[in-house]
Amino acid sequence: MGQLSPRQVSVIAGLVVAVLGGLLVAVAASPIGLRLQAWVAIIAAVLLFAVAYAVFSYAIERFIHSRIKVLYRTVHDLKRSHLDRIDNAGKGDILDVVNAEVTAWATERRTEIRELHEREKFRREFIGNLAHELKTPIFNIQGYILTLLEGGLEDAKVNRDFLERASNGVDRLTKIVEDLDLITKLESGVMDLRMARMDLRTLVTETMKNMEISARDRGVRLVNDLSTSTMVRADQNRIAQVLTNLLGNAISYGRPGGTCNVSTYPLGEQVVVEVSDDGIGISAEHLPRLFERFYRVGKSRARNEGGSGLGLAIVKHIVEAHGQTITVKSTEGKGTVFTFTLEKV
């Protein structure tokens, strides 16, 4: 048997009172004749049922209302709209209304708790990663300075070399702080993009020229597959930063004698840009988190520790600040393809 509604409880209670009352009236009216006795008992039972139903219904509704309003003040923080909804629910089953409301509230709370747990996990990982990224250059700088203070400063062969190493550590710390500041501005919308018409082919050519020496040192060939001018609307400096980061990754994690290609193709009102390499690739388990701050894929892709660890996070924020999207596809041992879109002019 399912749960009874307040109306059903009132009907049952009214029937019980009517039957008992009718029987008592019938017994009391026994001297007036059997037929008249029956009619008196029936009329009395009907009247008793009507009165009992009204009384029980009102009492139960008021009792439930008084208890439920306390619950609603807890659940909905005294929101007047929810209390009005309960006051106007008399035509239906108030318990069904409350059950639906509380179920919806519980679902919202579970969702909020799950999101808070995920945020807390991300916060702990972010702080841990940030501490790790800062710790390495700080300890290096500290070691070089202590060596100089303990006598190395007097050695002409040591002092300049250690000062240069300490300076490199400071540069890395500065880079991390600058990149964190850039991500914060992009996320908060404080940084205004200087959107203008630009030739993507020219920008790719210039970016590759700037990275030609590092590519040659690692034996990676950079190939610009944009054979004609490709006009887009974007912030040229920021898109140059995107290309620099993606090409830098391709160079750092490419194989000697490998290639990195930049190509485009039209897609409606957009231009799709692909930066692909035939390097070591990334395993599928790491792809969903690749654009997180300081996320490290593994030892094979962490061999270049000189960066801030924020490059791909910055790339993602810059592309999204343009109102566009970026994705990554990769097969371990076969290479990686970064794909992002820009507004076509």
JOPE-V576139 format. One record per residue. RES is the residue in three letters. SS is DSSP state (H for helix, E for strand, C for the rest). BURIAL is + if it has 16 or more other ideal C-beta (glycine too) atoms within 10 Angstrom, else -. D_CENTER is the distance of its C-alpha to the mean C-alpha in Angstrom with 2 decimals. Layout:
# JOPE-V576139
RES;SS;BURIAL;D_CENTER + RES;SS;BURIAL;D_CENTER
This chain:
# JOPE-V576139
MET;C;-;43.71 + GLY;C;-;40.56 + GLN;C;-;39.67 + LEU;C;-;42.17 + SER;C;-;41.24 + PRO;H;+;43.03 + ARG;H;+;45.29 + GLN;H;-;46.33 + VAL;H;-;47.14 + SER;H;+;49.23 + VAL;H;+;51.11 + ILE;H;-;51.95 + ALA;H;+;53.08 + GLY;H;+;55.13 + LEU;H;-;56.80 + VAL;H;-;57.75 + VAL;H;+;59.29 + ALA;H;+;61.03 + VAL;H;-;62.55 + LEU;H;-;63.74 + GLY;H;+;65.01 + GLY;H;+;66.75 + LEU;H;-;68.50 + LEU;H;-;69.67 + VAL;H;+;70.97 + ALA;H;+;72.72 + VAL;H;-;74.44 + ALA;H;-;75.45 + ALA;C;+;76.85 + SER;H;-;78.85 + PRO;H;-;82.29 + ILE;H;-;81.76 + GLY;C;-;81.81 + LEU;H;-;79.44 + ARG;H;-;78.36 + LEU;H;-;77.82 + GLN;H;+;76.10 + ALA;H;-;73.50 + TRP;H;-;72.72 + VAL;H;+;72.41 + ALA;H;+;70.04 + ILE;H;-;67.84 + ILE;H;-;67.70 + ALA;H;+;66.97 + ALA;H;+;64.17 + VAL;H;-;62.53 + LEU;H;-;62.76 + LEU;H;+;61.48 + PHE;H;+;58.50 + ALA;H;-;57.62 + VAL;H;-;57.95 + ALA;H;+;56.17 + TYR;H;+;53.27 + ALA;H;-;52.81 + VAL;H;-;53.07 + PHE;H;+;50.75 + SER;H;+;48.18 + TYR;H;-;48.14 + ALA;H;-;48.11 + ILE;H;+;45.30 + GLU;H;+;43.14 + ARG;H;-;43.77 + PHE;H;-;43.11 + ILE;H;-;39.79 + HIS;H;+;38.82 + SER;H;-;39.62 + ARG;H;-;37.53 + ILE;H;+;34.58 + LYS;H;-;34.40 + VAL;H;-;34.00 + LEU;H;-;31.10 + TYR;H;+;29.52 + ARG;H;-;29.96 + THR;H;-;27.89 + VAL;H;+;25.22 + HIS;H;-;24.99 + ASP;C;-;26.30 + LEU;C;-;29.47 + LYS;C;-;27.96 + ARG;H;-;31.15 + SER;H;-;29.85 + HIS;H;+;29.18 + LEU;H;+;32.60 + ASP;H;-;34.24 + ARG;H;-;32.70 + ILE;H;+;34.35 + ASP;H;-;37.61 + ASN;C;-;37.72 + ALA;C;+;36.98 + GLY;C;-;40.62 + LYS;C;-;41.41 + GLY;C;-;39.04 + ASP;C;+;37.97 + ILE;H;+;36.33 + LEU;H;-;35.10 + ASP;H;-;33.24 + VAL;H;-;31.59 + VAL;H;+;30.65 + ASN;H;-;29.47 + ALA;H;-;27.10 + GLU;H;+;25.85 + VAL;H;-;25.37 + THR;H;-;23.71 + ALA;H;-;21.15 + TRP;H;+;20.68 + ALA;H;-;20.36 + THR;H;-;17.70 + GLU;H;-;15.61 + ARG;H;-;16.30 + ARG;H;-;15.40 + THR;H;-;11.95 + GLU;H;-;11.58 + ILE;H;-;13.19 + ARG;H;-;11.05 + GLU;H;-;7.82 + LEU;H;-;10.33 + HIS;H;-;11.62 + GLU;H;-;8.57 + ARG;H;-;8.28 + GLU;H;-;12.04 + LYS;H;-;12.23 + PHE;H;-;10.32 + ARG;H;-;12.62 + ARG;H;-;15.61 + GLU;H;-;15.13 + PHE;H;-;14.71 + ILE;H;-;17.80 + GLY;H;-;19.67 + ASN;H;+;19.13 + LEU;H;+;20.08 + ALA;H;-;23.10 + HIS;H;-;24.12 + GLU;H;+;23.96 + LEU;H;-;26.01 + LYS;H;-;28.36 + THR;H;-;29.93 + PRO;H;+;31.29 + ILE;H;-;32.21 + PHE;H;-;34.25 + ASN;H;+;35.84 + ILE;H;+;36.86 + GLN;H;-;38.20 + GLY;H;-;40.22 + TYR;H;+;41.77 + ILE;H;+;42.75 + LEU;H;-;44.28 + THR;H;+;46.27 + LEU;H;+;47.62 + LEU;H;-;48.51 + GLU;C;-;50.31 + GLY;C;-;52.68 + GLY;H;+;50.80 + LEU;H;-;51.19 + GLU;H;-;54.91 + ASP;C;-;54.46 + ALA;H;-;54.33 + LYS;H;-;52.89 + VAL;H;-;49.93 + ASN;H;+;49.08 + ARG;H;-;47.97 + ASP;H;-;45.97 + PHE;H;+;44.08 + LEU;H;-;43.52 + GLU;H;-;42.00 + ARG;H;-;39.68 + ALA;H;+;38.65 + SER;H;-;38.08 + ASN;H;-;35.79 + GLY;H;+;33.76 + VAL;H;-;33.54 + ASP;H;-;32.46 + ARG;H;+;29.59 + LEU;H;+;28.48 + THR;H;-;28.80 + LYS;H;+;26.71 + ILE;H;+;23.81 + VAL;H;-;24.05 + GLU;H;-;24.40 + ASP;H;+;21.36 + LEU;H;+;19.21 + ASP;H;-;20.80 + LEU;H;+;20.13 + ILE;H;+;16.36 + THR;H;-;16.37 + LYS;H;-;18.54 + LEU;H;+;16.56 + GLU;H;-;13.30 + SER;H;-;15.51 + GLY;C;-;17.58 + VAL;C;-;20.70 + MET;C;+;21.84 + ASP;C;-;23.73 + LEU;C;-;24.04 + ARG;C;-;27.67 + MET;C;-;27.46 + ALA;E;-;30.75 + ARG;E;-;32.49 + MET;E;+;32.78 + ASP;E;+;34.14 + LEU;H;+;31.57 + ARG;H;+;34.42 + THR;H;-;36.02 + LEU;H;+;32.85 + VAL;H;+;32.30 + THR;H;-;35.98 + GLU;H;-;35.86 + THR;H;+;32.77 + MET;H;+;34.47 + LYS;H;-;37.65 + ASN;H;-;35.95 + MET;C;+;34.59 + GLU;H;-;37.78 + ILE;H;-;39.23 + SER;H;-;36.28 + ALA;H;+;36.06 + ARG;H;-;39.80 + ASP;H;-;39.69 + ARG;C;+;37.30 + GLY;C;-;39.17 + VAL;C;+;36.40 + ARG;E;-;37.50 + LEU;E;+;35.38 + VAL;E;-;36.01 + ASN;E;+;35.31 + ASP;C;-;35.49 + LEU;C;+;35.31 + SER;C;-;38.98 + THR;C;-;38.94 + SER;C;-;37.37 + THR;C;+;33.85 + MET;E;-;33.12 + VAL;E;+;29.60 + ARG;E;-;28.26 + ALA;E;+;26.11 + ASP;C;+;26.32 + GLN;H;+;28.73 + ASN;H;-;28.10 + ARG;H;+;24.33 + ILE;H;+;24.81 + ALA;H;+;27.50 + GLN;H;+;25.04 + VAL;H;+;22.74 + LEU;H;+;25.88 + THR;H;+;27.14 + ASN;H;+;24.10 + LEU;H;+;24.04 + LEU;H;+;27.83 + GLY;H;+;27.83 + ASN;H;+;25.67 + ALA;H;+;28.05 + ILE;H;+;31.01 + SER;H;+;29.84 + TYR;C;+;28.94 + GLY;C;+;31.48 + ARG;C;+;34.69 + PRO;C;-;38.08 + GLY;C;-;39.65 + GLY;C;+;36.38 + THR;E;+;35.05 + CYS;E;+;32.00 + ASN;E;+;31.97 + VAL;E;+;30.34 + SER;E;+;30.79 + THR;E;+;29.74 + TYR;E;-;30.28 + PRO;E;-;29.98 + LEU;E;-;27.58 + GLY;C;-;28.49 + GLU;C;-;27.71 + GLN;E;+;25.81 + VAL;E;+;26.89 + VAL;E;+;25.13 + VAL;E;+;25.55 + GLU;E;+;25.75 + VAL;E;+;26.28 + SER;E;+;27.62 + ASP;E;+;29.49 + ASP;C;+;31.49 + GLY;C;+;30.56 + ILE;C;+;29.39 + GLY;C;+;26.15 + ILE;C;+;23.02 + SER;C;-;22.71 + ALA;H;-;20.25 + GLU;H;-;18.51 + HIS;H;+;17.32 + LEU;H;-;16.14 + PRO;C;-;12.46 + ARG;C;-;12.10 + LEU;C;+;14.75 + PHE;C;+;13.03 + GLU;C;+;11.75 + ARG;C;+;14.11 + PHE;C;+;17.32 + TYR;C;+;16.40 + ARG;C;-;19.83 + VAL;C;+;20.64 + GLY;C;-;24.01 + LYS;H;-;27.50 + SER;H;-;28.48 + ARG;H;+;25.89 + ALA;C;-;26.14 + ARG;C;-;29.77 + ASN;C;-;29.22 + GLU;C;-;28.07 + GLY;C;-;29.19 + GLY;C;+;25.96 + SER;C;+;23.37 + GLY;C;+;20.69 + LEU;C;+;18.48 + GLY;H;+;19.98 + LEU;H;+;17.40 + ALA;H;+;14.55 + ILE;H;+;16.99 + VAL;H;+;17.82 + LYS;H;+;14.34 + HIS;H;+;14.11 + ILE;H;+;17.70 + VAL;H;+;17.39 + GLU;H;-;14.48 + ALA;H;+;16.62 + HIS;C;+;19.31 + GLY;C;-;17.34 + GLN;C;+;17.46 + THR;C;-;15.59 + ILE;E;+;16.25 + THR;E;-;16.45 + VAL;E;+;18.43 + LYS;E;-;21.00 + SER;E;+;23.17 + THR;E;-;25.86 + GLU;C;-;27.02 + GLY;C;-;30.46 + LYS;C;-;30.44 + GLY;E;+;28.18 + THR;E;+;24.92 + VAL;E;+;24.07 + PHE;E;+;21.50 + THR;E;-;21.30 + PHE;E;+;20.22 + THR;E;+;21.56 + LEU;E;+;23.51 + GLU;E;-;25.30 + LYS;E;+;28.83 + VAL;C;-;31.82
